[in-house]
Every structure is written in structure tokens, then in C-alpha cells.
Amino acid sequence: MFNKILIANRGEIAVRIIRACRELGIQTVAVFSDIDREALHTQMADEAICIGGAKATDSYLNMQHILSAAIVTNAEAIHPGFGFLSENAVFATMCEECQVTFIGPKSETIDTMGNKVNARELMKKANVPVIPGSDGPVKTVEAALEVAEKLGYPVMLKASAGGGGKGIRKITAPEELPDQFTSAQQEALSAFGDGQMYLEKIIYPARHIEIQILGDQYGHIIHLGERDCSLQRNNQKVMEESPSPALNDKKRQEIGAAAVRAAQAANYENAGTIEFLLDQAGNFYFMEMNTRIQVEHPVTEMVTGIDLVKAQIEIANGQPLEWQQEDVHLTGHAIECRINAENPAFHFAPSPGTIKNLLLPAGGLGLRVDSAMYTGYSIPPYYDSMIAKIIVHGKDRLEALVKMQRALSELVTEGLVTNQDFQLDLIAHPQVIKGEYDTSFLQETFLPEWNPELED
């Protein structure tokens, strides 16, 4: 097993990885930006090294500084977490060249699956259903107009690289396409350094279903069931659950098998996620693959009992998977709510600040909070606004919902405005309680009728 791992990330995922390493008897190195000097992950790790200024480009995206920190501290491996460099094929290649293990898939796999145009073609060959769309990238507005006409409006214009909702535009009519093409392309160039675009037919409304997979270095790949991530705002996930209320056992087996075929086609190693859209007729379509651990991975851990971060480390260390597909069972129901430092009453504006008093929900069975918050900690304005994840598990969906309501009600974050009340109202909505929602629900049904209490 590795003796020392450097965590190339911050916040709750860095803390999560440190905890997994401790349980495996592995020493850890935290990297931090100037403004994160007092962050929890720097205090929990065995060693901590400053790698640059507050801007992510100066620190958490600075490949040379991170690799230098790994070499100086004799770290044998780097865990990238999610976001930042986690899906950067260049960084994975640099790790390989420096003989530092990248805890994730091979660089060529990241490169192939990170380009959504290439990934679509690979999925077609693997007999995995894909959303009808352009054959390859569309390089000009004129070409995009031609493809959109064939597909029929509305269509989705997407960046080939990246994710996180960037470089994506919904196009409902031809006259919208020229301006949206330019703005989406510029956004993609800025975020990912790649302005390549493609078009897909919109499957809407739909359920957003993702399948967690694990693959070792010996070609053994399994899936760990699904997560339903349909509750989204501006393509950003808000709440996730497993199993999905929209799938029966037969469909669950079909979509799981398709995810394994997809991972096999990519020669996938380590943890990854295959994302699908499920239409109202029950047809599912490959959307993309995330070649990293997901924010919502605790949901799967709750229903399977499998520690995904430990599995990542063990796979990277060359250990074979200890599970066969028949060993994986989804037990009970799990739900995760993301807690963000943002003000929903003011268009979800980021609300960084100092935590004056903190009480995290606790007690009982099946409750977990992943966070890097502590009393007196100042949330910096430079990074993602997510400050905690509350995850619950119950014997069934209703018990999980009740437990989540209790947990959310118990959370205290004085000094910050968060989306806590928004999440409470969301899980209390009759359609959410019934599990009768899709990707249109939050934006088109919930938000228009929601009346928040204004907070300063």
C-alpha cells in the first residue's frame, strides 16, 4: 500500500480523502492556497504545503506546483478529488511521467471520455444508446443551423470538453443559435481551453440517472447501482438519491449493464460515473462519463456499504476488486442535499462569510455530514459555494425523507446565508415526496411558486 498520498484539492472532499487514508494507515499531504491556510484539510493532514495564490489558476490548477509538492514530500500518489485537475488528461500524464501514481483512470481514458464527441462515437460502437445528435463537432454557426434543422428544435448546444453546466445552451429556434453558439463557445474556451461544440436533440423532460462503476487494473468492472440526480438548477445538481424512484428492477439491470459495457469500451480503471437521460417512455440514452469521484458518491456508499474512496486508493495500488457483480446490493434508501453558501432569495447569489456558530446535525442511525466547516472559519469567495453535504439513509424512501427533514432543521450556520431553507422546502414538496419529478421540475414548477423569506 502507498505510504503517503498528496490530496490535490480542498474543502470537504480533501477532508473525506484524508479520513479514508487515515483508516488505511496512509500519511497525507495537503496543498493549499494563500487564503486556505487555516482550512480544515490543512490542519488534518500530516503535512501541508502552500502552492500559490487564492485564485485557483495560481494554486489548485497549478500542475507544476502540485507535482513539485508531491516530489518534495515523497508522496507516491496524488488523489485529485473532484473538480480542479480531476479530469485533466495533461495532469494525469505529467503524474505518470514523474512516476507519481494518479488515483484515477489512465490519461488516455480521461482524454477520450472527456471529449464528449469522441465518447459518443465510442458508446455507439459499444451498443450503448446515445442521444440523437451531430456526427462529430460542429465548427460553424452555419453547420450548427443545418444539424439543428435535421434534429428538430429544441436542441442542446454543448461543449465537447469539460462539464459542470458550462458551455451548454438550450436552443428553441433558429434565430437564437448564432448568438448562443458564440457565447457558449467563448465560455467553453475560457473554462476548458477548448471551444469545440456539438449538438444533441433535447430529451426533455427526463430523469437524470447516473451509474457508479468501479474497474480494477485487470479488466474487472462492476456497477454499484444508480443515483437519481434529476433535481437540478441551471444544470447544477441540488439533491441526489438512490435508488431512483423512476426505475424498476428490470430497467435497473438494463441501464447497469449498459454502463458496464461503456466502461469496458473505455478500458476503464478506478471509480467513474456513466450519466444517462431517461425519457418518459422509459428509454435511456448515454449523456457523458465523469472520470472521477462524484460529489454525490456518499449516496452510493450508504446503499451499498462500499467505501468508494478507499476502493479508488486500493485500485490505484494495484489491488483487484474484491466484489463480483452479484455481491452488490442496494439496501434501503439514501438521499443527499448539498448545502451551499448562497442566497436563494437573491437569485442564489454566493454569500461567503465567517461562521460565528456551527451546529452540524448528528445522532441516530444513517446520518452523515461531509464538510470542512468549523466555528470561526471564513468561507472564501474564490471557489465553489458548496460548504457541506448532508446524507441520510433509511429503510425506505419515506424514512430517508423524514430523516433528511430532521437533519436540515438541525443545521445551524450563524454568520452565513445558505440554501438550507430552500432544501427544506424542496424535500417537503408533494411531487418530491412522491418521487414524481424530472429535470424540469425545479426550474419550471418549484421555483416559480416558491416564496422564500428574504435574508440579509
SEGU-173257 format. One record per residue (C-alpha): x, y, z; residue number from 1; residue in one letter; chain. Coordinates in Angstrom, 2 decimals, always signed. Each point is the difference from the previous one (the first is absolute). Example, Ala and Ser with C-alpha at 12.3 -4.5 7.8 and 13.67 -1.06 7.14 Angstrom:
(rec (+12.30,-4.50,+7.80),1,'a','A')
(rec (+1.37,+3.44,-0.66),2,'s','A')
# end
This chain:
(rec (+0.00,+0.00,+0.00),1,'m','A')
(rec (+1.05,+3.60,-0.53),2,'f','A')
(rec (+1.87,+1.60,+2.89),3,'n','A')
(rec (-0.95,+3.58,-0.85),4,'k','A')
(rec (-2.65,+1.65,-2.21),5,'i','A')
(rec (-0.27,+3.66,-0.98),6,'l','A')
(rec (-3.55,+1.36,-0.28),7,'i','A')
(rec (-0.21,+2.47,-2.89),8,'a','A')
(rec (-3.23,+1.60,+1.18),9,'n','A')
(rec (-1.65,+1.94,+2.83),10,'r','A')
(rec (-3.19,+0.14,+2.04),11,'g','A')
(rec (-2.14,-2.96,+0.97),12,'e','A')
(rec (+1.36,-2.40,-2.64),13,'i','A')
(rec (+3.57,+0.57,+1.24),14,'a','A')
(rec (-1.17,-0.75,+3.55),15,'v','A')
(rec (-1.86,-3.09,-1.25),16,'r','A')
(rec (+3.15,-1.34,-1.68),17,'i','A')
(rec (+2.17,+0.71,+3.06),18,'i','A')
(rec (-2.40,-2.00,+2.16),19,'r','A')
(rec (+0.09,-2.96,-2.41),20,'a','A')
(rec (+3.81,+0.11,-0.05),21,'c','A')
(rec (+0.16,+0.02,+3.81),22,'r','A')
(rec (-2.12,-3.13,+0.14),23,'e','A')
(rec (+2.34,-1.63,-2.52),24,'l','A')
(rec (+3.09,+1.04,+1.96),25,'g','A')
(rec (+1.20,+2.40,-2.70),26,'i','A')
(rec (+1.65,+3.34,+0.73),27,'q','A')
(rec (-1.43,+3.04,-1.78),28,'t','A')
(rec (+1.25,+3.25,-1.48),29,'v','A')
(rec (-2.41,+2.92,-0.37),30,'a','A')
(rec (+0.60,+2.77,-2.50),31,'v','A')
(rec (-1.57,+3.40,+0.54),32,'f','A')
(rec (-0.26,+3.47,-1.45),33,'s','A')
(rec (+0.93,+3.14,+1.93),34,'d','A')
(rec (-3.59,+0.56,+1.07),35,'i','A')
(rec (-0.47,-3.64,+1.08),36,'d','A')
(rec (+2.83,+0.05,+2.52),37,'r','A')
(rec (-2.46,-0.58,+2.88),38,'e','A')
(rec (-2.24,-2.43,-1.88),39,'a','A')
(rec (-0.93,-3.24,+1.74),40,'l','A')
(rec (+1.77,-2.27,-2.48),41,'h','A')
(rec (+3.33,+1.73,+0.69),42,'t','A')
(rec (-0.44,-0.63,+3.72),43,'q','A')
(rec (-1.01,-3.64,-0.36),44,'m','A')
(rec (+2.73,-1.16,-2.38),45,'a','A')
(rec (+3.39,-1.22,+1.21),46,'d','A')
(rec (+1.72,+2.66,-2.13),47,'e','A')
(rec (-1.20,+3.15,-1.79),48,'a','A')
(rec (+1.62,+2.05,-2.74),49,'i','A')
(rec (-1.04,+3.36,-1.46),50,'c','A')
(rec (-0.12,-0.20,-3.78),51,'i','A')
(rec (-1.00,+3.53,-1.01),52,'g','A')
(rec (-2.45,+2.86,+0.12),53,'g','A')
(rec (-3.71,+0.00,+0.69),54,'a','A')
(rec (-1.06,-0.32,-3.63),55,'k','A')
(rec (-0.38,-3.64,-1.04),56,'a','A')
(rec (+2.21,+0.59,-3.04),57,'t','A')
(rec (+2.83,+0.99,+2.35),58,'d','A')
(rec (-0.42,-2.95,+2.35),59,'s','A')
(rec (-2.42,-2.93,-0.38),60,'y','A')
(rec (+0.33,+0.09,-3.80),61,'l','A')
(rec (+3.76,+0.54,+0.05),62,'n','A')
(rec (+1.29,-3.38,-1.17),63,'m','A')
(rec (+3.69,+0.78,+0.42),64,'q','A')
(rec (-0.42,+1.21,+3.57),65,'h','A')
(rec (-2.10,-3.01,+1.00),66,'i','A')
(rec (+2.43,-2.50,-1.52),67,'l','A')
(rec (+2.93,+1.82,+1.60),68,'s','A')
(rec (-1.74,-0.31,+3.36),69,'a','A')
(rec (-0.47,-3.73,-0.57),70,'a','A')
(rec (+3.66,-0.50,-0.89),71,'i','A')
(rec (+1.33,+2.12,+2.88),72,'v','A')
(rec (-2.13,-1.90,+2.56),73,'t','A')
(rec (+0.70,-3.43,-1.56),74,'n','A')
(rec (-3.69,-0.61,-0.64),75,'a','A')
(rec (-0.44,-3.14,-2.09),76,'e','A')
(rec (-3.46,+0.87,-1.29),77,'a','A')
(rec (-2.33,+2.96,-0.59),78,'i','A')
(rec (-3.75,-0.10,+0.60),79,'h','A')
(rec (-1.64,+2.80,-2.00),80,'p','A')
(rec (-3.48,-0.20,+1.59),81,'g','A')
(rec (-2.63,+1.60,-2.24),82,'f','A')
(rec (+0.19,+3.25,-1.96),83,'g','A')
(rec (+3.31,+1.81,-0.51),84,'f','A')
(rec (+2.45,-2.47,-1.67),85,'l','A')
(rec (-2.01,-3.18,+0.56),86,'s','A')
(rec (-0.90,-0.43,-3.69),87,'e','A')
(rec (+3.08,+1.62,-1.50),88,'n','A')
(rec (+1.77,-2.47,-2.29),89,'a','A')
(rec (+3.10,+2.20,-0.19),90,'v','A')
(rec (+0.39,-0.08,+3.78),91,'f','A')
(rec (-0.51,-3.78,+0.10),92,'a','A')
(rec (+2.71,-0.34,-2.67),93,'t','A')
(rec (+2.37,+2.23,+1.98),94,'m','A')
(rec (-0.56,-2.17,+3.08),95,'c','A')
(rec (+0.81,-3.11,-2.02),96,'e','A')
(rec (+3.16,+1.61,-1.39),97,'e','A')
(rec (+1.12,+0.98,+3.52),98,'c','A')
(rec (-0.73,-3.55,+1.23),99,'q','A')
(rec (-2.64,+1.26,+2.38),100,'v','A')
(rec (-3.16,-2.09,-0.04),101,'t','A')
(rec (-3.10,+1.91,-1.10),102,'f','A')
(rec (-2.95,-1.39,+1.96),103,'i','A')
(rec (-2.43,-0.21,-2.85),104,'g','A')
(rec (-0.17,-1.41,-3.51),105,'p','A')
(rec (+2.82,+0.05,-2.53),106,'k','A')
(rec (+0.66,+3.30,-1.77),107,'s','A')
(rec (-1.09,-1.40,-3.37),108,'e','A')
(rec (-3.35,-1.05,+1.49),109,'t','A')
(rec (-0.54,+3.47,+1.48),110,'i','A')
(rec (+0.86,+1.52,-3.37),111,'d','A')
(rec (-2.36,-2.26,-1.94),112,'t','A')
(rec (-2.97,+0.26,+2.36),113,'m','A')
(rec (+0.59,+3.68,+0.77),114,'g','A')
(rec (-0.69,+0.87,-3.61),115,'n','A')
(rec (-3.72,-0.60,-0.25),116,'k','A')
(rec (+0.07,-0.32,-3.79),117,'v','A')
(rec (+2.56,-2.82,+0.21),118,'n','A')
(rec (-1.87,-1.58,+2.90),119,'a','A')
(rec (-3.24,-0.09,-2.02),120,'r','A')
(rec (+1.70,-1.86,-2.82),121,'e','A')
(rec (+1.55,-2.52,+2.40),122,'l','A')
(rec (-3.39,-0.62,+1.62),123,'m','A')
(rec (-1.63,-0.66,-3.36),124,'k','A')
(rec (+2.59,-2.70,-0.69),125,'k','A')
(rec (-0.67,-1.52,+3.43),126,'a','A')
(rec (-3.74,-0.20,-0.71),127,'n','A')
(rec (-0.83,+2.58,+2.65),128,'v','A')
(rec (-2.94,+2.24,-1.02),129,'p','A')
(rec (+1.02,+3.61,-0.63),130,'v','A')
(rec (-2.11,+3.14,-0.35),131,'i','A')
(rec (-0.67,+0.83,-3.68),132,'p','A')
(rec (+2.40,+2.77,-0.99),133,'g','A')
(rec (+2.67,+1.28,-2.33),134,'s','A')
(rec (+2.51,-2.41,-1.54),135,'d','A')
(rec (+3.10,+1.50,+1.54),136,'g','A')
(rec (+0.58,+3.67,+0.88),137,'p','A')
(rec (-1.72,+2.93,-1.67),138,'v','A')
(rec (+2.61,+2.59,-0.92),139,'k','A')
(rec (-2.12,+2.89,-1.22),140,'t','A')
(rec (-3.36,+1.61,+0.64),141,'v','A')
(rec (-1.09,-1.02,-3.50),142,'e','A')
(rec (+0.83,-3.64,+0.68),143,'a','A')
(rec (-1.82,+0.17,+3.32),144,'a','A')
(rec (-3.10,+1.45,-1.65),145,'l','A')
(rec (-0.01,-2.83,-2.53),146,'e','A')
(rec (+0.28,-2.71,+2.67),147,'v','A')
(rec (-2.63,+1.65,+2.21),148,'a','A')
(rec (-2.44,+0.08,-2.89),149,'e','A')
(rec (+0.43,-3.74,-0.53),150,'k','A')
(rec (-0.36,-0.82,+3.70),151,'l','A')
(rec (-2.93,+2.34,+0.54),152,'g','A')
(rec (-0.23,+2.68,+2.67),153,'y','A')
(rec (+0.55,+0.24,+2.90),154,'p','A')
(rec (+3.62,-1.15,+0.02),155,'v','A')
(rec (+2.85,+0.18,+2.48),156,'m','A')
(rec (+3.27,+1.62,-0.98),157,'l','A')
(rec (+2.87,-1.46,+2.05),158,'k','A')
(rec (+3.72,+0.41,+0.46),159,'a','A')
(rec (+1.93,-3.16,-0.90),160,'s','A')
(rec (+2.31,+0.49,+2.99),161,'a','A')
(rec (-0.68,+0.62,+3.66),162,'g','A')
(rec (-3.19,-0.16,+2.02),163,'g','A')
(rec (-1.66,+1.66,+2.97),164,'g','A')
(rec (-2.67,+1.58,-2.17),165,'g','A')
(rec (+2.46,+2.25,-1.87),166,'k','A')
(rec (-0.12,+0.44,-3.77),167,'g','A')
(rec (-3.59,-1.27,-0.18),168,'i','A')
(rec (-2.89,+1.84,-1.64),169,'r','A')
(rec (-3.61,-0.96,-0.71),170,'k','A')
(rec (-1.02,+1.14,-3.48),171,'i','A')
(rec (-3.73,+0.19,-0.74),172,'t','A')
(rec (+0.04,+1.80,-3.38),173,'a','A')
(rec (+2.47,+0.65,-2.88),174,'p','A')
(rec (+0.33,+3.71,+0.75),175,'e','A')
(rec (+1.42,-0.77,+3.47),176,'e','A')
(rec (+2.81,-2.17,-1.25),177,'l','A')
(rec (+2.61,+2.52,-1.31),178,'p','A')
(rec (+0.32,+2.01,+3.22),179,'d','A')
(rec (-0.24,-3.06,+2.24),180,'q','A')
(rec (+2.61,-1.86,-2.05),181,'f','A')
(rec (+2.47,+2.86,+0.46),182,'t','A')
(rec (-0.64,+0.43,+3.73),183,'s','A')
(rec (+0.11,-3.76,+0.75),184,'a','A')
(rec (+3.20,-0.38,-2.00),185,'q','A')
(rec (+1.64,+2.90,+1.83),186,'q','A')
(rec (-1.09,-1.41,+3.36),187,'e','A')
(rec (+1.43,-3.41,-0.92),188,'a','A')
(rec (+3.28,+1.54,-1.13),189,'l','A')
(rec (+0.29,+1.93,+3.24),190,'s','A')
(rec (-0.91,-2.95,+2.24),191,'a','A')
(rec (+1.67,-2.90,-1.81),192,'f','A')
(rec (+2.34,+1.48,-2.61),193,'g','A')
(rec (-2.02,-1.79,-2.70),194,'d','A')
(rec (-2.73,+1.66,-2.05),195,'g','A')
(rec (-1.16,-3.09,-1.89),196,'q','A')
(rec (-3.80,-0.26,-0.01),197,'m','A')
(rec (-2.59,-2.63,-0.95),198,'y','A')
(rec (-3.79,-0.26,-0.10),199,'l','A')
(rec (-2.46,-2.46,+1.54),200,'e','A')
(rec (-3.74,-0.39,-0.16),201,'k','A')
(rec (-1.52,+1.04,+3.31),202,'i','A')
(rec (-1.44,-2.87,+2.03),203,'i','A')
(rec (-2.27,+2.10,+2.18),204,'y','A')
(rec (-1.51,-0.46,+2.43),205,'p','A')
(rec (+2.08,-2.96,+1.13),206,'a','A')
(rec (+1.55,-1.63,+3.03),207,'r','A')
(rec (+3.74,+0.45,+0.49),208,'h','A')
(rec (+1.25,-3.45,+0.99),209,'i','A')
(rec (+3.65,-0.74,+0.66),210,'e','A')
(rec (+1.62,-3.37,+0.59),211,'i','A')
(rec (+3.01,-0.36,+2.29),212,'q','A')
(rec (+2.66,-2.37,-1.36),213,'i','A')
(rec (+3.24,-1.44,+1.36),214,'l','A')
(rec (+2.70,-1.60,-2.12),215,'g','A')
(rec (+3.32,-1.49,+1.06),216,'d','A')
(rec (+3.26,-0.30,-1.95),217,'q','A')
(rec (-0.85,-3.52,-1.12),218,'y','A')
(rec (-3.09,+0.71,-2.09),219,'g','A')
(rec (-2.56,-0.80,+2.70),220,'h','A')
(rec (-2.81,+2.59,-0.03),221,'i','A')
(rec (-3.17,+0.15,+2.08),222,'i','A')
(rec (-2.76,+2.55,+0.55),223,'h','A')
(rec (-1.33,+1.08,+3.38),224,'l','A')
(rec (-3.51,+0.96,-1.00),225,'g','A')
(rec (-1.43,+3.38,-0.86),226,'e','A')
(rec (-0.43,+3.48,+1.40),227,'r','A')
(rec (-2.90,+2.20,-1.05),228,'d','A')
(rec (+1.31,+3.55,-0.51),229,'c','A')
(rec (-3.04,+1.52,-1.71),230,'s','A')
(rec (-0.48,+2.84,+2.47),231,'l','A')
(rec (+2.20,+2.63,-1.63),232,'q','A')
(rec (+0.21,+3.74,-0.38),233,'r','A')
(rec (+1.82,+1.34,-3.07),234,'n','A')
(rec (+1.48,-3.47,-0.62),235,'n','A')
(rec (+1.40,-0.07,+3.55),236,'q','A')
(rec (-1.12,-2.86,+2.25),237,'k','A')
(rec (-1.82,+0.97,+3.20),238,'v','A')
(rec (-1.14,-3.31,+1.50),239,'m','A')
(rec (+0.84,-3.60,-0.83),240,'e','A')
(rec (-1.45,-3.34,+1.06),241,'e','A')
(rec (+0.42,-3.74,-0.42),242,'s','A')
(rec (-1.72,-2.09,-1.12),243,'p','A')
(rec (-1.94,+2.03,-2.56),244,'s','A')
(rec (-3.79,+0.09,+0.43),245,'p','A')
(rec (-0.23,-0.14,-3.81),246,'a','A')
(rec (+1.64,-3.40,-0.54),247,'l','A')
(rec (-1.39,-3.50,+0.45),248,'n','A')
(rec (+2.28,-2.99,+0.44),249,'d','A')
(rec (-0.02,-0.90,-3.69),250,'k','A')
(rec (+0.93,+3.51,-1.15),251,'k','A')
(rec (+2.60,+0.23,+2.79),252,'r','A')
(rec (+1.71,-3.14,-1.33),253,'q','A')
(rec (-0.12,+1.29,-3.60),254,'e','A')
(rec (+1.51,+3.39,+0.76),255,'i','A')
(rec (+2.60,-1.53,+2.32),256,'g','A')
(rec (+1.09,-2.46,-2.69),257,'a','A')
(rec (+0.25,+2.85,-2.53),258,'a','A')
(rec (+2.23,+1.94,+2.42),259,'a','A')
(rec (+2.33,-2.98,+0.36),260,'v','A')
(rec (+0.21,-0.34,-3.80),261,'r','A')
(rec (+0.84,+3.70,-0.20),262,'a','A')
(rec (+2.78,-0.35,+2.58),263,'a','A')
(rec (+1.37,-3.10,-1.69),264,'q','A')
(rec (+0.12,+1.83,-3.34),265,'a','A')
(rec (+2.07,+2.72,+1.67),266,'a','A')
(rec (+2.33,-2.56,+1.68),267,'n','A')
(rec (-0.95,+1.76,+3.19),268,'y','A')
(rec (+1.94,-0.23,+3.26),269,'e','A')
(rec (-0.97,+1.46,+3.37),270,'n','A')
(rec (-3.29,+1.69,+0.97),271,'a','A')
(rec (-2.13,+1.72,-2.62),272,'g','A')
(rec (-3.58,+0.87,-0.84),273,'t','A')
(rec (-2.03,-0.58,-3.16),274,'i','A')
(rec (-2.77,+2.59,-0.32),275,'e','A')
(rec (-3.24,-0.74,-1.84),276,'f','A')
(rec (-3.24,+1.79,-0.82),277,'l','A')
(rec (-3.17,-2.05,+0.48),278,'l','A')
(rec (-2.95,+1.20,-2.07),279,'d','A')
(rec (-3.68,-0.26,+0.90),280,'q','A')
(rec (-0.36,-3.18,-2.07),281,'a','A')
(rec (+2.72,-1.73,+1.99),282,'g','A')
(rec (+2.73,+0.26,-2.64),283,'n','A')
(rec (+3.46,+0.93,+1.27),284,'f','A')
(rec (+2.82,+1.76,-1.83),285,'y','A')
(rec (+3.70,+0.44,+0.80),286,'f','A')
(rec (+0.79,+3.61,+0.81),287,'m','A')
(rec (+3.60,+0.05,+1.27),288,'e','A')
(rec (+2.55,-1.69,+2.22),289,'m','A')
(rec (+1.57,+1.61,+3.06),290,'n','A')
(rec (+3.48,-1.43,+0.39),291,'t','A')
(rec (+0.31,+0.77,+3.73),292,'r','A')
(rec (-1.72,-0.35,+3.35),293,'i','A')
(rec (-3.30,+1.91,+0.08),294,'q','A')
(rec (-1.24,+2.54,+2.53),295,'v','A')
(rec (-2.93,-2.31,+0.68),296,'e','A')
(rec (+2.03,-3.19,+0.54),297,'h','A')
(rec (-1.15,-0.33,+3.65),298,'p','A')
(rec (-3.50,-0.90,-1.21),299,'v','A')
(rec (+1.38,-3.15,-1.62),300,'t','A')
(rec (+2.17,-0.75,+3.02),301,'e','A')
(rec (-3.09,+0.12,+2.23),302,'m','A')
(rec (-2.03,-2.53,-2.01),303,'v','A')
(rec (+2.85,-2.37,-0.93),304,'t','A')
(rec (+2.27,+0.17,+3.04),305,'g','A')
(rec (+3.01,+0.42,-2.31),306,'i','A')
(rec (+2.52,+2.76,+0.79),307,'d','A')
(rec (+0.69,+1.49,-3.44),308,'l','A')
(rec (+3.00,+2.12,+1.01),309,'v','A')
(rec (+1.74,-2.97,+1.60),310,'k','A')
(rec (-0.83,-2.05,-3.10),311,'a','A')
(rec (+1.60,+2.70,-2.17),312,'q','A')
(rec (+3.21,-0.14,+2.01),313,'i','A')
(rec (+0.12,-3.79,+0.03),314,'e','A')
(rec (-0.58,-0.22,-3.76),315,'i','A')
(rec (+2.74,+2.57,-0.65),316,'a','A')
(rec (+2.29,-2.10,+2.20),317,'n','A')
(rec (-0.55,-2.99,-2.31),318,'g','A')
(rec (-2.42,-1.96,+2.15),319,'q','A')
(rec (-2.77,-1.94,-1.79),320,'p','A')
(rec (-3.64,+0.80,+0.74),321,'l','A')
(rec (-1.26,-2.15,+2.84),322,'e','A')
(rec (-3.61,+0.00,-1.27),323,'w','A')
(rec (-1.79,-1.80,-2.79),324,'q','A')
(rec (-3.14,+1.54,-1.51),325,'q','A')
(rec (-2.21,-2.40,+1.95),326,'e','A')
(rec (+1.53,+1.27,+3.26),327,'d','A')
(rec (-1.43,+3.50,-0.54),328,'v','A')
(rec (-3.41,+0.63,+1.52),329,'h','A')
(rec (-1.85,+3.28,+0.58),330,'l','A')
(rec (-1.37,-0.04,+3.54),331,'t','A')
(rec (-2.48,+2.60,+1.20),332,'g','A')
(rec (-0.05,+3.54,-1.37),333,'h','A')
(rec (+2.49,+2.88,+0.13),334,'a','A')
(rec (-0.38,+3.73,-0.70),335,'i','A')
(rec (+2.58,+2.78,-0.18),336,'e','A')
(rec (-0.67,+3.74,+0.21),337,'c','A')
(rec (+2.72,+2.47,-0.94),338,'r','A')
(rec (+0.39,+2.95,+2.36),339,'i','A')
(rec (+1.35,+3.06,-1.79),340,'n','A')
(rec (+1.07,+3.42,+1.28),341,'a','A')
(rec (-2.46,+1.79,-2.24),342,'e','A')
(rec (-3.18,+2.04,+0.33),343,'n','A')
(rec (-2.89,-1.65,-1.89),344,'p','A')
(rec (-2.20,+3.05,+0.59),345,'a','A')
(rec (+2.42,+2.11,-2.04),346,'f','A')
(rec (+0.48,-2.20,-3.06),347,'h','A')
(rec (+2.25,-2.37,+1.95),348,'f','A')
(rec (+2.75,+2.61,+0.29),349,'a','A')
(rec (+3.16,-1.30,+1.69),350,'p','A')
(rec (+0.14,+1.01,+3.67),351,'s','A')
(rec (+3.47,-0.60,+1.42),352,'p','A')
(rec (+0.63,+1.01,+3.61),353,'g','A')
(rec (+1.27,-1.08,+3.41),354,'t','A')
(rec (-1.72,-2.75,+1.96),355,'i','A')
(rec (-0.80,+1.43,+3.42),356,'k','A')
(rec (-1.75,-3.07,+1.35),357,'n','A')
(rec (-0.26,-3.46,-1.51),358,'l','A')
(rec (-2.18,-2.97,+0.87),359,'l','A')
(rec (+0.07,-2.97,-2.35),360,'l','A')
(rec (-2.86,-2.51,+0.17),361,'p','A')
(rec (+0.88,-3.21,+1.82),362,'a','A')
(rec (-1.45,-2.96,+1.89),363,'g','A')
(rec (-1.90,-3.08,-1.02),364,'g','A')
(rec (+0.79,-2.53,-2.71),365,'l','A')
(rec (+0.58,+0.82,-3.64),366,'g','A')
(rec (+1.09,+3.65,+0.23),367,'l','A')
(rec (+3.25,+1.38,-1.39),368,'r','A')
(rec (+1.26,+3.54,-0.57),369,'v','A')
(rec (+2.97,+0.61,-2.29),370,'d','A')
(rec (+1.37,+3.48,+0.59),371,'s','A')
(rec (+3.15,+2.04,+0.63),372,'a','A')
(rec (-1.78,+2.65,+2.08),373,'m','A')
(rec (+0.82,+0.95,+3.57),374,'y','A')
(rec (-0.92,+2.90,+2.30),375,'t','A')
(rec (+2.12,+3.01,-0.87),376,'g','A')
(rec (+0.83,-1.20,-3.52),377,'y','A')
(rec (-0.41,+2.58,-2.77),378,'s','A')
(rec (-1.45,-1.35,-3.23),379,'i','A')
(rec (+2.12,+1.47,-2.82),380,'p','A')
(rec (-1.68,+1.51,-3.09),381,'p','A')
(rec (+2.36,-1.59,-2.52),382,'y','A')
(rec (-1.34,-3.54,-0.23),383,'y','A')
(rec (-3.20,-2.00,-0.33),384,'d','A')
(rec (-2.71,+1.03,+2.46),385,'s','A')
(rec (-0.71,-3.52,+1.30),386,'m','A')
(rec (+0.94,-0.16,+3.69),387,'i','A')
(rec (-1.59,-3.28,+1.13),388,'a','A')
(rec (-1.89,-3.08,-1.07),389,'k','A')
(rec (-2.63,-1.56,+2.21),390,'i','A')
(rec (-0.56,-3.67,-0.76),391,'i','A')
(rec (-2.64,-2.22,+1.59),392,'v','A')
(rec (-0.94,-3.66,-0.29),393,'h','A')
(rec (-3.31,-1.63,+0.90),394,'g','A')
(rec (-1.62,-3.39,-0.35),395,'k','A')
(rec (-2.16,+1.55,-2.74),396,'d','A')
(rec (-0.39,+3.31,-1.84),397,'r','A')
(rec (-2.54,+1.48,+2.43),398,'l','A')
(rec (+2.23,-0.65,+3.00),399,'e','A')
(rec (+2.92,+1.60,-1.86),400,'a','A')
(rec (-2.07,+3.10,-0.82),401,'l','A')
(rec (-1.12,+0.39,+3.63),402,'v','A')
(rec (+3.56,-0.43,+1.20),403,'k','A')
(rec (+1.23,+2.62,-2.49),404,'m','A')
(rec (-2.66,+2.45,+1.20),405,'q','A')
(rec (+1.20,-0.49,+3.57),406,'r','A')
(rec (+3.64,+0.40,-0.98),407,'a','A')
(rec (-0.56,+3.16,-2.02),408,'l','A')
(rec (-2.06,+1.52,+2.81),409,'s','A')
(rec (+2.84,-0.66,+2.45),410,'e','A')
(rec (+2.74,+1.71,-2.05),411,'l','A')
(rec (+1.23,+3.36,+1.38),412,'v','A')
(rec (+2.47,+2.17,-1.96),413,'t','A')
(rec (-0.13,+3.43,+1.65),414,'e','A')
(rec (+1.83,+2.65,-1.98),415,'g','A')
(rec (-0.86,-1.51,-3.37),416,'l','A')
(rec (-3.01,+0.03,-2.29),417,'v','A')
(rec (-0.49,-3.48,-1.44),418,'t','A')
(rec (-2.53,-1.95,-2.06),419,'n','A')
(rec (-1.10,-1.96,+3.11),420,'q','A')
(rec (-3.61,+1.26,-0.02),421,'d','A')
(rec (-0.18,-0.46,-3.76),422,'f','A')
(rec (+0.95,-3.66,+0.44),423,'q','A')
(rec (-2.54,-0.42,+2.79),424,'l','A')
(rec (-2.78,+1.38,-2.19),425,'d','A')
(rec (+1.14,-2.11,-2.95),426,'l','A')
(rec (-0.13,-3.37,+1.79),427,'i','A')
(rec (-3.40,+0.92,+1.46),428,'a','A')
(rec (-1.56,+0.57,-3.43),429,'h','A')
(rec (-2.72,-2.59,-0.78),430,'p','A')
(rec (+1.57,-0.99,-3.33),431,'q','A')
(rec (+3.40,-0.56,+1.58),432,'v','A')
(rec (-1.58,-2.03,+2.80),433,'i','A')
(rec (-1.71,-2.17,-2.63),434,'k','A')
(rec (+3.17,-0.24,-2.08),435,'g','A')
(rec (-1.87,+1.47,-2.96),436,'e','A')
(rec (+2.52,+2.50,-1.33),437,'y','A')
(rec (+2.37,+0.39,-2.93),438,'d','A')
(rec (+2.64,+2.43,-1.25),439,'t','A')
(rec (-2.64,+2.66,-0.69),440,'s','A')
(rec (-1.56,-0.06,+3.46),441,'f','A')
(rec (+2.24,+2.31,+1.99),442,'l','A')
(rec (+0.31,+2.71,-2.64),443,'q','A')
(rec (-3.53,-0.08,-1.42),444,'e','A')
(rec (-2.20,-1.11,+2.91),445,'t','A')
(rec (+1.68,+0.50,+3.35),446,'f','A')
(rec (+1.83,+3.33,-0.38),447,'l','A')
(rec (-2.90,+1.94,-1.63),448,'p','A')
(rec (-2.27,-0.83,+2.93),449,'e','A')
(rec (+2.61,+0.21,+2.77),450,'w','A')
(rec (-0.28,+2.97,+2.38),451,'n','A')
(rec (+3.19,+0.30,+2.05),452,'p','A')
(rec (+0.44,+2.12,+3.08),453,'e','A')
(rec (+2.45,+2.76,-0.87),454,'l','A')
(rec (+3.28,-0.10,+1.89),455,'e','A')
(rec (+2.75,+2.58,+0.22),456,'d','A')
# end
